[in-house]
Amino acid sequence: MKKGERRKQELLKIAYRMFIEKGYENTSIDEIIAEAGIAKGTYYYYFESKEATLEAVIDMMIEEEVGKAKEVLAASLPVSMKLVSVICSFRPAQDEQVIAKVLDANENIVMHEKANRRLVEEAVPLLTEIVREGISQGIFDCTNTEERVKMLLILSQHMFDDGVFTERDVEVYVDMVEKTLGAKSGTMSFIAELITGGQND
């Protein structure tokens, strides 16, 4: 890694940590600069604004999620568990929620949409590979796999992001996953325990 890229990554890690510890709105560029021990001009060489820094931090988080998902993909897990684990890999860690929530603000709607598109672009090929593996094993039976996993991913994101859902919501979600992928009833029932267990943590 070149010196300039290394410096940029160091700045990103500082901003990432400060956004988590203090909140995005409560972190100033001057504080990031002071923590990094650099001149203001150096900061603006890499990032034109705090919003640009946030966007780069979100990109860094997605890169981390992609890395985790690829580790799951290479793991010796049952196909159904692998599918759900990869979807879960593309969720911010608990302490990162404070950053992810910033994207919900109206002024960040464009950045939010851009982040969602990037996440879908990264996740869909990995999920498609798993579903095709499931088809070859007779676990799933469906066509148009890319479109199906894209719909499941988007549904998962919107349904469980805020943590507000009922037991019946989960029941219907599991049924939809099984029907969408052409799985036998009960194949994905373990999802309910994963979701409700996470809700109770």
Number of C-alpha atoms within 10 A of each C-alpha: 7 7 8 10 11 11 17 18 17 13 23 22 15 17 26 23 17 18 22 16 15 12 14 20 10 10 16 15 15 12 14 22 19 12 13 17 10 13 11 13 10 12 20 14 9 17 18 10 12 17 13 13 20 22 19 18 22 22 16 16 20 22 15 14 23 19 14 16 24 14 12 19 19 9 10 8 12 10 19 18 14 20 23 18 18 22 20 17 20 23 19 18 13 8 11 17 14 17 22 21 13 18 19 13 9 9 10 14 13 11 17 20 13 13 18 15 12 13 20 16 12 17 23 21 15 20 26 19 15 22 25 19 14 20 19 11 11 11 17 22 19 15 13 9 21 16 12 18 25 18 16 18 21 13 13 16 16 10 15 14 14 10 12 9 14 10 11 10 13 19 13 13 20 20 18 14 22 19 15 18 21 16 20 13 12 11 16 19 16 13 20 18 11 11 15 15 10 10 12 6 5
